[in-house]
Every structure is written in structure tokens, then in C-alpha cells.
Amino acid sequence: MKQTQGTPLPLGVTGTDKGMNFAVAVPQGKTCELLLYRKKGETPVFTCELPEETAVGEVRCVSLEEMTGRTYEYLYRIDGEYYVDPYVKKLVGKKGWGETKDVSAGEMRGELVRDAYDWEGDEPLNLPMNRVVAYSLHVRGFTKHSSSKVKYKGTFRGVIEKLPYLTELGINQIHCMPVYEFDERTRTGVNYWGYGSGYYFAPKSGYAAFKDAVTELKDMVKACHKAGIEVVLEMPFDGGASKQMMEECLRYYRMEYHVDGFILNPVVAPMDMIYADPILKKTKLLIHREDFQNTMRRFLKGDEGMVSGVIYWLNHHTRDGYNYITSHNGFTLNDLVSYDSKHNEANGENNQDGPNYNYSWNCGAEGPSRKKTVNELRKNQMRNAFLLLMFAQGTPCILAGDEFGNTQKGNNNVYCQDNPTAWLDWSRLKRQEDMFNYVKELIALRKAHPVFMQEEPLRGMDSIRCGIPDVSYHGEYAWRTPDEVSSRLLGVFYCGAAAGDEDIFVIYNMHWLEHTFALPALSDKKKWHVIASTNEGILTEPKLVENQHDMVVAERTIQILAGRR
């Protein structure tokens, strides 16, 4: 094996025409050795020193020629202590979820990856954000429960097995919580979510069915793309990751894994650098925001003073945002309408962890209830929540399992719960099939109406000179926005001609009393028809509104009307 001076960039290990290049940052004044092992070997078969005097800045590098990557594992030894390359592309030594070898004993190493992968012509899908319906999941928790009925539970392959389910629902983008190599066992317990430090370039071996996470993550992305589903990875990073590492990591997943986008923490990630990166120009770069969630939750439960905020969020969409009412951080939708307070006692922190302000309402009983009126009200509120989400202009994102009433028993912070509390209970799908079908039909209705998926923000102006603005707001009086502090209702009139669609009027009554809404007049002999509602779902035969001037809408009900001849 011939040893020559290497190149300092890129950091990590890269293949060359003649062999492999190794580059690692080492603090000044420390010794550094590269150790090569045969696969599963106990002792190094090759050792070479990377002297400080040959370093470029703090980067030590060496090129080893006449070697093939598949047969070797590698480690560094810095000042006598074993050190795993932070740029490692594939980690060995982690047998599976929860099983970790000792880094300090040299039992966890990097594997040299040079295998070719047949992408079969695959490329990122580049779906327009206004046409995306997203679905947020945890790779392990999505299929780990026995009720999932998949063969490879809790793995990338398990996600593949559920793709027919996602396509039936109408999903075309999944958001995956961290899939890089993190330590799920910590001093204080279990790190189920995967936040914190990790080996960001290496996919998690615990999510692999056959312990080849590199290939299986690629298989998952390729299978998703074949099903018309984009893959977006959450990459929270931590304060120890350099700006350079973050940017290089995103580039790597974009090029090596064909990933469609990332969810980033703007407090940590160098967003200006990332937005300017030419490799990432067509990549979706998203930020987790809570403003839509909090506004819609408060409107849903009937708080006063919310109408102006609702108007803003119904029309707001940006290149880096998405809308959600529930996410992994907080209550599931079922729990949002079943609990007034969090119940995180099982986390072992005296219920002090997790968000304190959830803007939830238990509908009259804390937790599971046998009262029919309580359960009917909860179902009504869940349906309203999906209507609020699906018919806002921004990109909607559903929390996995909300479409069949998944529960975490009031725990709003399951970061340490690697058990059925955090796993999706798929047996609820059969019991809540009506809710699943309801959500599926809402997604289809959204996709069928361009007025709900417009590329540019609506301006409240008659931009095409058709006689009415692209969007207008109404209430008990036509053409008058009901934005008083006490108001809990809103009517939104979308001009169909401005979007190549039919006229649509969405009526939101979040009050606990019924209200009469004025109906805007239609032109061309059209009349208002109910096409969907909270209680009836999507109507296969639209129902003509008897009085075309006004309409009584029941308490806590949303109605969607279309102007048709």
C-alpha cells in the first residue's frame, strides 16, 4: 500500500483514481495516527502517522494508493485515544437499535464506502411546494408496533412497506426525524428522537433491516420517488457542528442519497450560506415554525381575538415553511382534543418536561371517556382541525397517525419513550376507518381545487378584472370582515376565475353557538352548493343551499361551498 501526501479537502474519506484520501481536523500539538483494520478484525493491519508538520492548517491528510475500500474499516488515534471520524459515511460496531460498542476501546469504526449503487435513473422529484401534502414520521416508531403488520418493523424497509398506504391517503412528501447515526442510549435514559450530537453523514444502522443502512436508506428514497413521494430529512445538528460541516452534510445527502429537502434549525444552521449554495438551489430548505399551529389551535377551541391571525395564516405561504397543527413535539391530534394538561410522568422528570402551553381542550373530560357526547365532540374537533389544515394556502403537514386518532396517552414529549407510547398503534386504523377516509377525501378535495394551492399569496384585489377580488372575507354580513375581539367565525370567498377554478366559499364557525352567515352573490346564474362539511365529509352529490342569501351554520362547524350552475 503506497502512502503519499493527501489533500485536505474534502474532510473525511473520499475515493480517488488510485485509492483513498483521508483528511481529518486535529488540534495543534496532538499526535495523530490512521489505523486500518480488516473487516471485523481485532487489531490494525496498517498504521500510519499523520505528522503535524505536514498539516494544512489543522487538517492532517494522507493518500493511500492501491487499496480497495470494501475490505477495510478505519479509526484515528489522537494523543493515544481512539477517535471516530466525524465525517464517517458508514459506521460499524453498532449492531442494532440500542446496542453500542465502546468507542474508547476501538470497537466502533468507520467503514470505507466505495460501492456503486444503481439508482435506475432516479432523481429528486422537485414537486412545487404549493402542491405538496406532507406527512411527518419517525422511521422506527412508524412501523415498530406489532400492529403495523410489516415484515421489517422499525426500519427503512418498513417505511417502504407502508408506501401503498401513504399513496392511498394522498401523501406526496414525508418528513423523517433524524436518520443519521446517533446514540440512542444516554446517561439519563433513551434518546428516541435522535436529537443532539451524532455522525451526521452516516445513516443509522439501527434503522437497517440487514445492517447496511447506506443501501437501505437509498432503497427507501428510490422507492418513495417511484411512488411519487419526496423525502425530506430533519437535520437539527447541534452546537458542536461547524458551519462547513453542516453545509457539506446537506450537499452529501442531496447528491449521494437524492434527498429532496431538509428541515433545519435556523438558530444553529448557517441559513445564508445554505441558501446561497449552488448545489442546494433546487433543494427544499424548510424551517419548523409554530405560529400557524398556535393560531389554529386557539381558533379551533374557540378563543376570542383570533380572526385576524387566522386570516393571515390561511393566506400565508413561504419558500421555507409548512403548516401543521400537531407535530412530534407536543400532543397528537387525538390528545389535543382529549387532554387539558400534559401527562409526562412516565418520562421521569416529575411532569416538568414538554410544552406547558398546548392550547388544547379536552372537550369536557380529561383523557379517555365513555361519554358519547364527549367522544362525538372530540371527533368533530379533529375533523375541524383537518379542515383548517387542508384549506390554508401553505403546505400542509400531517403528523403520522393523526389520520386514525393515534394517542400518546397525554404525553406531549415522548423523546425518551421507545415503546408503544411513542410507536404508532395501527390497530386504531380499523377502529377509526371513518376518520382515515375523511382525511383521504379532504386531501383529494384540496388537490382538485387550485384555489387552495395557489403559487403566489393572494392580495385581496381584482387582479384579473372579473369584478371580485381573488380573496375576500365575510361573516354575518357580506363583504365585512368579522374581526371583532369577540368573533369566532369567518367566511372566506375565493374567486375561482383568478385560479382557473370554480368559486369557493369556506365558512368557519368555531363558536359554541350557531350563526347565520351572509352568502356573497354569484354571477352567471351560479348557485351555492355544499361540497364538504365537518359532519358530512365530502359530499358525493353536492347539496344546493336553499337560501342563496344567507345560511345557518351549526356550532363548531366548517362548511365548504362551491358556486355551480
Secondary structure, 3 states (H helix, E strand, C coil): CEEEECCCCCCEEEECCCEEEEEEECCCCCCEEEEEEECCCCCCCEEEECCHHHCECCEEEEEEECCCHHHEEEEEEECCEEECCCCCCCEECCCECCECCCCCCCCCEEECCCCCCCCCCCCCCCCCHHHCCEEEECHHHHHCCHHHCCCCCCCHHHHHHCHHHHHHHCCCEEEECCCEEECCEECCEECCCCCCCEEEEEECHHHCCCCCHHHHHHHHHHHHHHCCCEEEEEECCCCCCCHHHHHHHHHHHHHHCCCCEEEECCCCCCHHHHHHCHHHCCCEEEECCCHHHHHHHHHHHCCCCCHHHHHHHHHCCCCCCCECCCCCCCCCHHHHCCCCCCCCHHHCCCCCCCCCCCCCCCCCCCCCCCCHHHHHHHHHHHHHHHHHHHCCCCCEEEECCHHHCCCCCCCCCCCCCCCCCCCCCCHHHHHCHHHHHHHHHHHHHHHHCHHHCCCCCCCCCCCCCCCCCCEEEECCCCCCCCCCCCCCEEEEEECCHHHCCCCEEEEEECCCCCEEEECCCCCCCCEEEEEEECCCEEEEEEEECCCCCEEEECCCEEEEEEEEC
